[in-house]
């Protein structure tokens, strides 16, 4: 049995990585995919924080994260592959790496570039940070 963590952020690369993870999991009986969306809590300047309650901002971020996971879940539901889904908050790369180890994943499957674009030559900054932060194998999908 294998377990794969698949971070999703709503980008095309994350969707392609999810589809690849589904293909991989279908080849390995008993596999589980762990879909996660991680957002960083905002640091609001004091002037803004006085007018916009932090709990309200947090609720909006969580709502957006759930919508991203809903779309990802739609890709997995009819595949016959078992999956879980979680919204996590914290430094994105470190939170991804820590969660993968915490839930006992064998590897991570993620898009090479996320919604922030293709600013890095070889891989996106989150992907590079996950590669550095995780002791697990990481498959980057174009």
N, C-alpha and C positions, 0 to 999 in steps of 0.2 A: 504494500500500500504506500502511495506517495502523496505528499501534501505540498501544494504550491501556493505561494502568496502572490497575488496579482494586484498591484496598486493601480487604481484608475483615477483619472483626473478629467475625463470628458474629452480628451484629445483623440485625434485619429490614431496616433501611435499607441496610445493605451488600448484602444479598441482592437487594433491589430494584435497587440500582445495578448489580450484576453482571448481572442479567437485562436491564437497559437497555443495558449495554455489549455483551452478546451480540447483542441486536437491532441495535444500531448496527454492530457488526462484520460481521454477516451481510449488511448492505447494501453494504459496501465490500469487494470481492473482495481476498483476500490479507491481510486484517487479522489482527493478533495481539493477544491480551489478555495482559497481564502481571499475574497475581494475586499479591498480596503480603499477608503478615500481619507487622506490626511489633510487637514487644514491647519495653518498656523494661527493661533489666537492673535488678533490684531493688537498693535500697540498704538492706542489712540492718544494724540496730544491732549494735554489736560483741558484745553479749551473745548475740544470736541467732546471729550469724555463727560464733561459737565452737562452736555445737551443730549447725548446719545448714550443711554444706559448700556453698559458692557454686556449685560444679559441679553439685551435686544440684538446686538451685533452678533453675539454667539449663536442665538437662535436662528438668525438669517444664514449664517455660515453653515450651520448644521442642516438647515432646510436645503440649501444648495448642494451640500454633500450627499444628502439622501437622494436627491434627484439624479446626481451622477451615478450613484449606486443602483438606482432603479433602472437606468438605461443599461448599465453593465449586466445587471441581473437578467434583463430581457435577452441578452446574448447567450446566457447559460441555461436558462430555465428548461428549454426543450431538448437539451443535449444529453440528458441522462447522467450528467456529471454532478456529483454532490458538491455543494458549495456553502460557504458562510459569507456574511457581509458585516462589515464594521465601519463606523465612522470614528476616526481617531483625531486627536488634537495634539499638536506639538511640533517641534522641528521636523520637517517632513522626512528627510532621509533617515535620520536617527530613529524616528518613530516607526518607520517602515521596517528597518532592520531589526529593531528590538521586538516588534510585534511578530515578525516571522520566526524569531527564535522562541518567543514566549508560547506561541501556539504549536511549535514543533514542526515547522515547515522543513522540507528537504531542499527547497530551492525557491528562488523568486523569478517571476517572468514579468518583465515590464517593458514599456515603450522606451526607445532610445531617447526620445525627446517628448516633453509634455506640452502643456498648454502655453508654456513660456517661450516656445519656439526652438529654433535651431541655432542658438547663439554660439555654442561650443563646436569646435571642429569635429570631434569624434562622437561625442555623446553630450546629452544635456547635463546641466549642473546637478540636478537631483539624481539622475542616473549615476553620475560619477561619484557623488557623495554616498549613495547606497553601496556602490562597489567598494568604497573605502570602509564603510561602517559595518558591513555584514561579513561574517565568516562563511556564510552560505554561498553556494553557487548562484550566480545571477545571469539569466538569459536576457539579453537586450534585443528587442525586436524593432526593426525599421518601420 
